[in-house]
């Protein structure tokens, strides 16, 4: 009788451990199955790795067929956006003398600039 109780206790702890492992793997690790489905596609997992502003900057640059771009001072001060936009938009390079300048939606565009495109997060202007 004691052996049956011990087997039930061992089985209970085994099931409990498996449930905890499933919980840790599925909910706490933020693992996404969508990334494994197409790991070698061009933009696999981009939305999980980058902010929407950086992704939008690449879409706007592709649409405009830009060779280079620049960022406003407030976007340059945002180190995350600055670094990620340089990396993600490659081979389109950042250039201090570029006429295409990104502004955030809250920023005022100077009078000598013409707004080319407005996205959900960014504005592109030609100065």
C-alpha positions as CSV (number, residue, x, y, z in Angstrom):
1,X,0.0,0.0,0.0
2,X,2.9,2.4,0.8
3,X,4.4,1.6,-2.6
4,X,1.2,2.7,-4.4
5,X,1.2,6.0,-2.5
6,X,4.9,6.6,-3.4
7,X,4.2,5.9,-7.1
8,X,1.2,8.3,-7.0
9,X,3.3,11.0,-5.4
10,X,6.1,10.5,-7.9
11,X,3.6,10.6,-10.8
12,X,2.1,13.8,-9.3
13,X,5.5,15.5,-9.1
14,X,6.4,14.4,-12.6
15,X,3.1,15.8,-14.0
16,X,3.7,19.0,-12.0
17,X,7.2,19.4,-13.4
18,X,6.0,18.9,-17.0
19,X,3.3,21.5,-16.5
20,X,5.9,24.0,-15.1
21,X,8.2,23.3,-18.0
22,X,5.4,23.9,-20.5
23,X,4.5,27.1,-18.7
24,X,8.1,28.4,-18.8
25,X,8.6,27.5,-22.4
26,X,5.3,28.7,-23.7
27,X,4.5,31.8,-21.7
28,X,7.5,33.2,-20.0
29,X,10.2,32.8,-22.7
30,X,8.3,34.8,-25.3
31,X,9.2,32.2,-27.8
32,X,7.3,32.8,-31.1
33,X,6.5,29.9,-33.4
34,X,6.1,32.3,-36.4
35,X,9.9,32.8,-36.4
36,X,10.5,29.1,-36.9
37,X,7.9,28.7,-39.6
38,X,10.0,30.7,-42.2
39,X,13.4,31.2,-40.7
40,X,15.1,32.1,-44.0
41,X,12.6,34.5,-45.5
42,X,13.7,38.0,-45.9
43,X,11.8,39.6,-43.0
44,X,11.3,36.7,-40.7
45,X,10.8,37.9,-37.1
46,X,11.5,41.6,-37.9
47,X,8.4,42.8,-36.1
48,X,9.6,41.0,-32.9
49,X,13.2,42.4,-33.1
50,X,12.7,46.0,-34.2
51,X,10.4,48.9,-33.4
52,X,7.7,49.9,-35.8
53,X,9.4,53.2,-36.5
54,X,12.6,51.5,-37.8
55,X,10.6,49.2,-40.0
56,X,8.6,52.1,-41.4
57,X,11.8,54.0,-42.2
58,X,12.9,51.1,-44.4
59,X,9.5,50.9,-46.2
60,X,9.5,54.7,-46.9
61,X,13.1,54.6,-48.2
62,X,12.3,51.6,-50.5
63,X,9.3,53.4,-51.8
64,X,11.3,56.6,-52.5
65,X,14.2,54.6,-54.0
66,X,16.6,56.6,-51.8
67,X,20.3,56.2,-51.9
68,X,21.0,57.9,-48.6
69,X,19.1,59.6,-45.8
70,X,19.5,61.7,-42.7
71,X,17.7,62.0,-39.4
72,X,16.5,65.0,-37.5
73,X,18.3,66.0,-34.3
74,X,15.7,64.5,-32.0
75,X,15.8,61.2,-33.9
76,X,19.6,61.2,-33.7
77,X,19.4,61.7,-30.0
78,X,17.3,58.6,-29.7
79,X,20.2,56.1,-29.7
80,X,18.1,53.0,-30.2
81,X,16.4,54.5,-33.3
82,X,19.7,55.9,-34.6
83,X,21.6,52.6,-34.3
84,X,18.8,50.4,-35.6
85,X,18.0,52.6,-38.5
86,X,21.6,52.5,-39.6
87,X,21.8,48.8,-39.4
88,X,18.4,47.9,-40.8
89,X,18.4,50.3,-43.7
90,X,21.7,49.1,-45.1
91,X,22.7,49.4,-48.0
92,X,20.9,52.7,-47.9
93,X,23.3,54.8,-45.8
94,X,22.9,57.7,-43.5
95,X,24.6,60.8,-44.8
96,X,24.9,64.2,-43.0
97,X,24.5,66.0,-46.3
98,X,21.5,64.1,-47.6
99,X,18.5,66.1,-48.7
100,X,16.1,63.4,-47.4
101,X,15.5,63.8,-43.7
102,X,13.3,61.8,-41.4
103,X,11.3,63.7,-38.7
104,X,9.1,62.3,-36.0
105,X,5.4,63.2,-36.3
106,X,5.6,65.6,-33.4
107,X,8.5,67.5,-34.9
108,X,8.1,70.7,-36.8
109,X,9.5,70.6,-40.4
110,X,11.5,73.7,-41.3
111,X,10.2,76.1,-43.9
112,X,12.9,75.3,-46.4
113,X,11.8,71.6,-46.4
114,X,9.0,69.9,-48.4
115,X,7.2,67.0,-46.9
116,X,7.4,64.0,-49.2
117,X,5.7,61.3,-47.3
118,X,4.0,60.9,-43.9
119,X,3.7,57.5,-42.3
120,X,2.2,56.3,-39.1
121,X,5.3,57.2,-37.0
122,X,7.7,59.2,-39.3
123,X,7.7,62.0,-41.8
124,X,10.1,62.2,-44.7
125,X,11.0,65.6,-46.0
126,X,13.3,66.9,-48.7
127,X,15.4,69.9,-47.7
